[in-house]
Amino acid sequence: MMKRTILYTLYIYVAALTLASCVADIEPMPKGWLHVAPPTKDSTTITRSGDQIDYLVSIKKDENMIMSPIRYSQIQGPISLSAGTDYTLLAESCTKTEAEAQPSIYGQPRYAGNVLFDIEANKSKTIKVSCSMANAAFQVVKDASFYYKSFIVTATLNNRTLMFTDEEQMGYFNVGKEGTALLSYQVEATDSEGKTGKGSGTIELKAKTLSRLHLKGSDLGYIGISVTYDDTFTPTVTNVVVTP
């Protein structure tokens, strides 16, 4: 009977140690709190006046998504996070897909930015993120020498093709992490007598920049093409959400 009692006591002792170990394993990590200041556009790059953008905000730790994208206006109070390092706060005016598909197939400028931060236990901190234009704009311009009555410029990048038939159209293209991308184009123009001229080539698009494809005419009936870059232009955004 004594041996059995000792054995039962041993079982209870081992069970207690196991339970204590489990409790230690699930003990929550120390927390801190993050306050996110309204994301802003970088005043040193392309700026746009008169609008406020309700940015999409998300948080990653290393490569793990801690908080999925949510509109800034929907964030309620401070964000509780486990104490640690290598957090990244990301902000973007729209997704990459929306940048090439809304409000029309010609897309819109996409402002984006990120900042690294750490969280200390039982402390609050405020993070600010500055966003600049992350995609590139493209436009066709007729020089005074371009005597053709009409034209069609077909611009292609990453299996996405846009058609440009006048100078009012502006298209936006995603350019990747490097901030550049190679766009191919084809030009077909028709003069008042129905004669056509053609041209083609590639140009490098750059983030934060409007690339203008200039169409020129020559006395020999050729289409001349040149490219200029403008990193100070004011892009047009038509589907922003205004922060209350």
LONUVO-986184 format. One line per 8 residues: number of its first residue (from 0); their letters; for each residue z, y, x of C-alpha. Coordinates in Angstrom, 2 decimals, decimal comma. Last residue first. Layout:
<midrens>
NUM = A = Z Y X; ...
</midrens>
This chain:
<midrens>
243 = PTVVVNTV = -41,95 62,14 -12,74; -44,31 60,88 -10,01; -47,94 61,44 -11,03; -50,09 58,33 -11,09; -53,36 58,82 -9,26; -56,68 57,95 -10,89; -59,10 60,72 -9,93; -58,74 61,16 -6,19
235 = TPTFTDDY = -61,23 63,43 -4,42; -61,32 63,59 -0,64; -60,74 66,87 1,21; -62,69 66,88 4,48; -61,03 67,35 7,86; -62,10 64,17 9,66; -65,82 64,91 9,40; -68,35 62,71 11,20
227 = TVSIGIYG = -72,07 63,41 11,50; -74,94 60,92 11,44; -78,66 61,37 12,00; -81,75 59,92 10,34; -85,42 60,89 10,46; -87,82 59,53 7,88; -91,40 59,50 9,14; -94,35 61,22 7,55
219 = LDSGKLHL = -95,90 62,56 10,72; -94,68 66,08 10,00; -91,12 64,75 9,95; -88,48 64,45 7,22; -84,70 64,30 7,55; -81,95 62,29 5,90; -78,41 62,95 7,14; -75,87 60,12 6,79
211 = RSLTKAKL = -72,46 61,76 6,52; -69,40 59,77 7,62; -66,19 61,11 6,08; -63,17 60,27 8,21; -59,55 59,15 7,79; -60,59 55,66 8,95; -63,85 55,48 10,86; -67,25 54,09 9,88
203 = EITGSGKG = -69,62 53,09 12,66; -73,28 53,36 11,75; -76,05 50,81 11,38; -79,82 51,07 10,95; -82,65 51,31 8,47; -85,69 53,42 7,60; -88,43 53,52 5,02; -91,07 55,92 3,75
195 = TKGESDTA = -92,95 55,75 0,49; -96,03 57,47 -0,88; -95,95 58,31 -4,57; -97,66 61,66 -4,18; -94,45 63,63 -4,71; -92,69 61,66 -1,96; -90,78 58,38 -2,25; -87,84 57,36 -0,07
187 = EVQYSLLA = -86,41 54,00 0,99; -83,38 53,94 3,29; -81,52 50,83 4,44; -77,95 50,82 5,68; -75,55 48,74 7,74; -71,87 49,64 8,07; -69,88 48,73 11,19; -66,12 49,06 10,77
179 = TGEKGVNF = -63,37 51,16 12,32; -59,63 51,68 11,82; -58,62 48,70 13,97; -56,58 47,25 11,12; -59,57 46,93 8,80; -62,23 49,41 7,63; -61,98 49,50 3,84; -64,90 51,45 2,38
171 = YGMQEEDT = -65,08 54,51 0,13; -68,29 55,79 -1,44; -69,30 59,34 -2,21; -72,09 60,25 -4,64; -72,99 63,90 -5,12; -75,81 63,83 -2,59; -78,07 61,64 -4,71; -79,44 58,08 -4,94
163 = FMLTRNNL = -76,77 56,02 -3,16; -76,54 52,28 -3,80; -73,42 50,38 -2,76; -73,20 46,89 -1,29; -70,07 44,87 -0,56; -70,55 41,70 1,54; -68,25 43,10 4,25; -70,18 46,39 4,54
155 = TATVIFSK = -73,51 47,29 3,00; -75,15 50,66 2,27; -78,42 50,85 0,31; -79,86 54,36 0,42; -82,34 55,14 -2,35; -84,48 58,26 -2,19; -86,34 60,72 -4,37; -88,85 63,57 -4,06
147 = YYFSADKV = -89,29 63,29 -0,31; -89,47 66,62 1,53; -86,47 66,11 3,83; -86,77 69,12 6,13; -83,93 71,00 4,43; -81,57 68,11 5,24; -80,62 65,63 2,53; -77,04 64,30 2,76
139 = VQFAANAM = -75,79 60,77 2,03; -72,04 60,15 1,85; -69,54 57,64 3,22; -65,72 57,70 3,18; -63,39 55,58 5,31; -60,11 53,79 4,59; -56,51 54,27 5,74; -55,98 57,91 4,75
131 = SCSVKITK = -52,58 58,95 6,02; -49,06 58,12 4,90; -45,71 59,35 6,18; -42,67 57,18 5,52; -39,08 58,35 5,13; -36,05 56,07 5,27; -32,52 56,89 4,14; -29,55 54,88 5,35
123 = SKNAEIDF = -26,48 53,34 3,77; -23,78 51,36 5,56; -21,70 48,28 4,70; -23,48 46,15 7,30; -26,21 47,92 9,26; -29,87 47,70 8,24; -32,69 48,28 10,72; -35,99 50,18 10,33
115 = LVNGAYRP = -39,72 50,05 11,09; -42,09 52,47 9,36; -45,30 52,04 7,39; -48,19 54,12 6,09; -51,01 54,14 3,56; -53,32 56,55 1,72; -56,35 54,95 0,09; -59,33 57,15 -0,79
107 = QGYISPQA = -61,25 56,01 -3,88; -63,84 53,43 -4,92; -67,60 53,63 -5,33; -67,49 50,76 -7,86; -65,65 53,11 -10,21; -62,07 54,34 -10,71; -61,45 52,05 -8,95; -63,15 49,14 -7,14
99 = EAETKTCS = -63,05 49,74 -3,38; -59,59 51,31 -3,07; -58,36 49,09 -5,91; -58,92 46,01 -3,75; -57,18 47,59 -0,76; -54,19 48,37 -2,97; -53,35 51,89 -4,08; -51,38 54,90 -2,83
91 = EALLTYDT = -49,77 52,77 -0,15; -46,24 52,54 1,23; -44,74 49,98 3,60; -41,14 49,73 4,82; -40,74 47,30 7,70; -37,54 45,45 8,61; -37,15 44,31 12,21; -33,34 44,26 12,33
83 = GASLSIPG = -30,46 42,89 10,28; -27,81 43,45 7,64; -28,93 41,88 4,37; -30,56 44,33 1,98; -29,44 46,19 -1,15; -31,96 48,81 -2,32; -30,46 52,14 -3,39; -31,05 53,48 -6,91
75 = QIQSYRIP = -33,67 52,29 -9,38; -37,13 52,03 -7,86; -39,65 52,39 -10,70; -40,93 55,84 -9,66; -41,80 54,42 -6,23; -44,19 51,94 -7,79; -43,42 48,36 -6,75; -44,95 46,17 -4,06
67 = SMIMNEDK = -42,95 42,96 -3,49; -39,56 43,25 -1,81; -38,56 40,91 1,03; -42,05 39,80 2,03; -41,74 37,70 5,18; -43,83 38,54 8,26; -40,96 40,09 10,27; -38,86 41,43 7,45
59 = KISVLYDI = -41,11 43,05 4,86; -40,44 45,79 2,29; -42,77 47,18 -0,40; -43,60 50,57 -1,93; -46,61 51,41 -4,10; -46,93 55,19 -4,09; -46,73 57,42 -7,15; -49,05 60,09 -5,77
51 = QDGSRTIT = -48,42 63,78 -6,32; -51,42 66,02 -6,75; -52,23 69,71 -6,25; -53,36 69,64 -2,64; -55,10 66,99 -0,55; -54,67 66,57 3,14; -56,66 64,78 5,82; -54,55 64,50 8,95
43 = TSDKTPPA = -51,74 66,57 10,43; -49,96 66,94 7,09; -49,35 63,20 6,91; -49,15 62,40 3,22; -45,69 61,79 1,75; -43,59 58,85 0,64; -40,64 59,86 -1,59; -37,41 59,01 0,27
35 = VHLWGKPM = -36,31 55,39 0,13; -32,55 54,78 0,17; -31,59 51,50 1,80; -28,21 49,83 1,44; -26,34 47,41 3,67; -25,17 43,87 3,14; -23,15 41,32 5,10; -24,60 37,82 4,65
27 = PEIDAVCS = -23,34 35,80 1,73; -21,11 32,76 2,32; -23,27 29,76 1,48; -22,67 27,90 4,74; -18,96 28,77 4,85; -18,48 27,34 1,37; -20,31 24,19 2,45; -18,04 23,83 5,50
19 = ALTLAAVY = -14,92 24,27 3,36; -16,19 21,59 1,01; -16,80 19,20 3,91; -13,33 19,87 5,36; -11,74 19,24 1,96; -13,69 16,01 1,54; -12,53 14,83 4,98; -8,90 15,57 4,08
11 = IYLTYLIT = -9,22 13,85 0,68; -10,75 10,76 2,29; -7,98 10,69 4,94; -5,30 10,89 2,25; -6,94 8,00 0,39; -6,90 5,95 3,62; -3,25 6,81 4,29; -2,37 5,71 0,77
3 = RKMM = -4,32 2,46 1,20; -2,59 1,75 4,48; 0,81 2,33 2,89; 0,00 0,00 0,00
</midrens>
